[in-house]
Amino acid sequence: MSKYDIIVLGSGPGGYVTAIRASQLGFKTAIVEKESLGGVCLNWGCIPTKALLKSAQVFEYLKHAEDYGLSVKDADKDFDAVVKRSRGVADGMSKGVQFLMKKNKIDVIEGYGKVKPGKKVEVDGKDYSADHIVIATGARSRELPSLPQDGKKVIGYREAMSLKEQPKKMIVVGSGAIGVEFAYFYNSMGTEVTIVEYLPNIVPVEDQDVSKQLERSFKKSGIKIMTSAEVTKVDTSGKGVKATVKTSKGEEVLEADVVLSAVGIKTNIENIGLEDVGIVVDRDKILVNDFYQTNIPGYYAIGDVTPGQALAHVASAEGILCVEKIAGMHVEALDYGNIPGCTYCTPEIASVGLTEKQAKDQGIDIKVGKFPFSASGKASAGGNKEGFVKVIFDAKYGEWLGCHMIGAGVTDMVAEVVLGRKLETTGHEVLKAVHPHPTMSEAIMEAVADAYDECIHI
């Protein structure tokens, strides 16, 4: 039987990062993967979707070339080529992970892995042992009883990024990050898109001002939006699909070629041996302590299978913390209140910390500042004036409670806020940190200035 210090089950952005950090710390490490290195994120999630979205963004630029004083005639898209480019980007990233495994001398064990008692992992009938086993098996598209996926007419995100033909009409059920990103992509490509959201606002985890702005932007681009609405059944017996949607006004039947179910994720914790080992699970999540130890010594879990936010960067951070703790390093528990969220439709969304409503519900006396990109020189020059930056501070102590942005490039701006909050930066310190002009990032400083009644440009 092969013996390791650490075996990692799953090679997504949680698993492969965990394995690399473990190897850096001197552990003899193996990683188990049943499909492709990089997991869903690199192969069917974060990376290939961003490639699709970039193609959509370039196509949008071409269609609006006249706005920039340019003339582009007969601009058109090749849907197959767009999908092919996306797959190529994903393949390249997966090969990059293969290289990193070799570079860090990590054994890659291909096959379906299960944990066993006695600190063992079984992969396709063969046992491997380790002092520490880290479960990082991730998640998949969640299925609703009223919306069973057949992979053809009712699909999940995986099929949505590799369709053979572009649908003329699409219904997107759910308006979280996955839903709105695909809604934007297909709408930009020329598909008639309808979003059906169960809650009163699209992107419901975001600040309400952000939700309202995205709804305005999407409607302007031709996307139909139905909020406080629920798909109660689908009929796939005909050529296309008929979805029955229940709203406050009654029932409505929508017709489309394809329905994309984007109603969240389901963790991959079935049939991986948790029951045999005795690892405690609650509400589809593996329970862990602050350093990702399960209730059974020697077994750990990170990423989507645990109760934290189901985000790639969270899984990576958890994996690094987990193995550093195993190595005996002094580490601090992850601050889940300072995790940024990013959505890559156009306009982009980025946020971290409390929303205005959450702060008020906690009874905190707050200062709120807002700076619209319509007042930004860089945004005007770039032709991207939609959106704003909104900041929330504790009025008494100046603590930066939250920041919520919607607009071009905001996913690249939010790290300033995360770092500022990590360093316990106050509003006045942000104001005194000189921001370069003209940049989109100035809007953060200007929003903070607005919160303290010192804004210059609005």
N, C-alpha and C positions, 0 to 999 in steps of 0.2 A: 504494500500500500504506500502510495506517495504521501510524504509528510511535509507540511508547510507551517510557517508561522501564522500566516493569514490567508484565508480563501475568501474571495469576494464573489457573491452570487449575483450576476447581472453587470453589464458593461456600459450602462448609460452614463450620463454626466456625473451621476453620483458614484457609480461603481468604478469606472475607469480612473477617475480622479483619486478615489480612495486607494486603489491599487498602486498608483504612481507614488502617492505620498507615503504609503506603507513601505514601498521599495526604497524610497529616499531615506527612510528612517532605519534601513538595514534589515527589514523583515524579508524572509523568503516568502514570496507572494505568488498566488495564482488567481486567475479570474475565470469565471465560468460564463459562457454566453451561448444561448441556444440558436441565435440567428446571426446578427451582424454586429461587430464591435461598434460602440457608440450608442447602441440602444435606439429607442424611439426618437430621442432628441436629434441626434445627428442624421438618422436615416429616414425618419418619417414625421419629424416634428419641427423643432426650433429652426434648424438650418435650412432644409429644403423649402419650408414655407416662406422664409425670408427671401430666398431666391425667386420664388413665384411672385412675391410682393414687389420685389425690385423690378421685375419685368413689367408688372402692371403699372408701376410708377413711371417707368421710362415711356411706356405706351401713352400714359396720360400726358406726359410732357410733349410728346410728338403731336397729340391731338390738339394741344393748346400752344403750339409753337408760335402762332401769331401774337400771342400775349407777350412774347419776348422779342418781337420784331423779326421773327424768322418765318420762312415759308417752307413747309414740308408737304409735298403732295402725295396723295394716295397711301398714307401711312396705314399699315394694317398689321395684324398679328398672325403668327403661325402657332396655334395652340399646342400642337404636338411638339414644336421646337421649344416652346416655353417650358413645357413639362420635362422635356429631355434635358434642358439646361439645369433645371432644378435637381433632377436625378444625378446629373454629373457632379454638381456641387456636393451633394450628399455623399456620393461615392468617394470623392476626393477627401472629404473630412474623415470618412471611415478608414480610408487607407492611412491617413495621418495618425489615427489612434493605433492602428496596427504597428506603425513605426515607433510610437511612444512605448508600446508594450515591449518591443524588442530592445529599444534603447535602455529601458529600465529593468531589463532582465526579468520580466513578469511572464510566467507560464500561462498561455491561453488554452483553456480546456473547452473544446467545442462540444455542445450537447445540452440536454435538458437536466438541470441540477435540482437536487432535493437535499434538504438538510436532514441529518439523522442524529439520534442520540449518540453521546460519546464523542462529540466534536468531530463529526464526519459529514462529508458531502458526497452524495452518490450522483454520478453523471453517467446516464445511459448504462446502468448496471455495474459500473466500476466505482469503488470507494476511494476517497481521498480524505486525509485527516489534517487538522490544523488546530493550533492552540486557540485561534480566534476566527470566527466565521461571521462575515458581514453580509446581511441580506439587503440587496439593492435591486429588487426585481421590477420596480416601477409600476406603471399603470397602463390602462388601455381605455378606449372610448367606452363610456357607460351606455348601456342600452335601457330604454324605458319599455315597460310592458306594452304601452300604446304605440310604440315606435320601434318594432323589431327590425334590426338591420339585415338586409339580404345581400349587401355588398354591390348591388346594381342600381336599384331604384331608391332604396333607403340606405344611405352610406354613412360611414364615420370619417374622421379626418384623414385616415390612411388612404382610403379610396379617393377622397376629394383632391388629393395632390397628384393623382396619377390616372385620371379619367382618360379613356381613349378618345372620347368625343366631348366637345364643349356643349353643355346643355343650354337650350334656349331659355328655359325657365328653371329656377332653383328656389326651394324653400329652405331656409336655414333656421333650425329650431335651437334656440339658445343664443344668447348674445354676450357670452364671456369672450375672452381673448380669441379662442379658436373660432367661434362663430363670426365675430365681426371681421377678423382677418380674412377669412374665406369669402365673406359677403363682399368685402371691398375688392378682393382679387377678381371674383367672377363678374361683379358689376363692371369693373374696369375693362374686362375682356369682352363685354357686350351681352352678358347673360342678364336676364330680367330676374332680379333677386327680391325676395320677401323674407324679412326676419320676423320670427315669432318668439316673443319673450314672455315668460310666465309672470315675471315681476313688473312693477310699474315703470321701471327705467331700464334702458339697455345698458350694457356694462355695469350691472347693478352693484358691484363691489366698489365702484369708483365714487368720488365726490359727486353730488347731484349736479353741480354746475358743469362738470366734465361730461356727464351722461347727456345732459341737455344739448351741449355743444356738438357732441358726436352725432346725436339724432338730427340736429339741424344740417350738419355737413353731409350726412348720409342721404337725407331726403333731397337735398340740393343736387346730389349726384344721381338721383333716380332710384334709390333703394327704398322699397316700401317697408314700413315698420309697424308691427302690431305688438303693443305692450299689453300687460295684464291679459294675456291670451295663452291658450293651451291647446296643443294638438291632442285630440282625444282618440283619433283612429286614423289609419291610412289604408287606402285601397290601391293595391298594386296589380290588380287583375287586368287592367286595360293596358294601352300602349305606354301611358305615362303613369303618374301617381296622383291620387286625389287625397288631400289631407283635410280632415274635418277639424276646424279650429273653433274652440269655444271662447267667446268674449263676453263682456258685460252686456253687449247688445244682442246676444244670441249666438247661434252657430253659423259658420260660413265655411263653404267648401272651396279650397284652393286647388288649382291644377298646376302641375309642374312636370318636368322630365325627371327631376331628381330631388329627393329630400335629404339634406345633410343634418344628421343628428349631432349637435354640439352641446350636449346637456351635462358635460362634466366627465369625470373619469372614474374607472373602477380599478382598484388595486389588484396587482397580480400576486395574490397570496394563497390562491387555491392550489392544491396538489404540489406543494413544495416542501411538505413534511413538517409543517408547524405543529400539527396535532400530535405527531409521533414524538416530537421533542418536548412538547408541553409549553410552547411559547404562547403567551397570552395575547389575544386579539380582541379589540373592541371596536364595533362599528366600522368594520372593513379596514382597520388600521392596526399595525403591530405596536403595542405599548412599549415605550422605552423611557429611560431616565434622561437627564440633561446631557449625558454623554453617549446616548444611543445604545446602552446595554438593555437587553430584554430581561425578563424575569429569570431566564436560565443562564448561568455563568458561561462565558465563552461565546455567546451568540448575541449579535448586534443587528440593528436595522437602521437604515437611513433612507432619505428621499421620499418618494410618493407613498411608500408603504407605511410611513409613520404619520402622526397627527399634524406635523408642520405644513406650511404652504407647499403645494405641489408645483414647485418651480425648479428649473435646472440648476440655477445658481444656489438655491437653498440646499439641494442634494449634494452639490460639490462641497459647500461649506461644512455640512454635517459630516460628510465622509472624512474630510481633513481633520476636523475636531475629534472624531471617533478614534482614528488611528494615533493621533498625537496623544490622546489620553491613554491609550493602550501602551504607548511608548514611555509613559511616565512623565510627560511634559506638563508644565503648568499651563492649563488652558481655561478660558472662561466660557461659560455656556452661551450659546448663540442668542442674540437679542432678536426675537421674532417680531418685535415692534418696529424694527428698523430694516425691514426687508423691502427692497424696491420691487414694484410690479411694472411690467412694460407690455404694451400692446402695440403691434406694428402695422395696423391699418393706416390709412391716410385720412385725416390727420392722426399722428401717433399719440399714444397716451403713456404717461409715466407718473407714478405716484409712490409716496412713501409716508408712513405715519398715519396719524388720525385724520379723518375727514372733518369738515366743519360740524356736521351733525353729530359725529361721535364725540367730539370735544365738548359740544354743548350738552349732550346727553350725560356726560360725566361731570357736569356742573362746573367746568373750568371757565374762568373769565378769560376771553381770548381777544387777540388782535388779528384781524384778517386783512391781507393785502392782495391785490390782483393787478396784473399788468397785461393788457391785451397785445398780441403780436401785431395788431394793426398800427400800433404806435412804435413798432420796432423798425429801425432803419434797415437792418439785415433782412428781416422778414419781408419788408416791402421790396427791397432789391431782388430778393429771391422769388418773389411772387407767391409767398406762402404766408398770407396775413391772417389765416384762420387760427383761432385758438387763443390761449392765454396761459400765464403762470399764476397760481394761487397759493399763497402761503398762510400758515396758521401758527401763531405764537401764543404762549402763555403770557397774559398781560402783566402778571405780577413779577415773574422771574425771567422773562425773556426766552424761555425754552422753546426751541423750534419743534412744534408738535407735529406738523405735517406739511407736505407740499404736493400739489396736484397740477399737472401740466397736460395740455393738449395742443398739438401743433407739430410743425415740421422739425424733426431731429430731436425731440424732447427725450427720447430714450437714451440719447448720448449725454444729456444734461443732468439727469437725476442723480448721478454718482456724487456730484458736488453736495447735494442735500444729504445723502447718506453719510458721507464723510463728515460734513458739518455737524450732523446730529450725533454721530459717534464721538466726536470731540467736544460735545456739549457746547457748541457754538451758539451765541446769542444773536438776536437780530441786529444789534448795533455792531457786532463784529463782522457780520456779513456786509453791512453797509460800508464799513471802512476797508474791506478787502476790494481793491480796485479791479473791476472787471473790464476786459478788453472791448473796444468799440471799433467797428460794428460787429457784434456777434449776437446769436440767439441767446447765449448764456447771460447777457446783460439783463434779460427779462427777469431772472431770479433776483438780482440786486434791486431792480426797479419795483418788483412786487413787494419785497421786504421794505423798501422805502415807503411804498404806499401804506403798508401796515402801520408805519410809524409817522405818517403824515409828512413825509419828506420827499415824495416822488417828484421828479423834475419833469418827466416827459408825458404826463397825462394830467 
